[in-house]
Amino acid sequence: MHLSGDAEAVAVDGDHRVCAAIAALPDQATMHGWVSRFALLADPTRLTLLLCIHEVGEICVSDLAVAAGLKDSTTSQALRLLRAQNLVSAHRDGRVVRYRLADPVVTDLLDRIHDGVGDPLAAGAVTPGAARGSRPDASPR
């Protein structure tokens, strides 16, 4: 078990799956970035706003609030958080401020969400009751 740095660790799998799993983990900074993005996406209000922005490319607060079925103040508060975390950016067009997606990783995630809209258990997702660790694309052990 050379990758873990733990001399007393015992690998159960003889084909080095433990080493491959450890090697696939990102560094702490990258992991923190993923966790932060997923935490922001986990909120239904913020995810709704991001999906709306993703669909139209650019939109002002009042139009976004109408599209999402929210109050302007709720929309503005969520956008402030998304902007502070660099998921969206804003630019002024006269008196109107328009928001757009600013994080390419989130844009890619939203592309994937959009492709599976209507079915949270779209192809490739783990279904309830599926065996732990099984994946539809996994080769037999």
TAGIUR-V284679 format. One record per run of one state. SS is the DSSP state (H for helix, E for strand, C for the rest). FROM is the first residue (numbers start at 1). TO is the last residue. If there is no record, write none. Layout:
SS;FROM;TO, SS;FROM;TO
This chain:
C;1;16, H;17;24, C;25;27, H;28;41, C;42;43, H;44;56, C;57;58, E;59;60, H;61;68, C;69;71, H;72;84, C;85;87, E;88;93, C;94;95, E;96;101, C;102;103, H;104;115, C;116;141
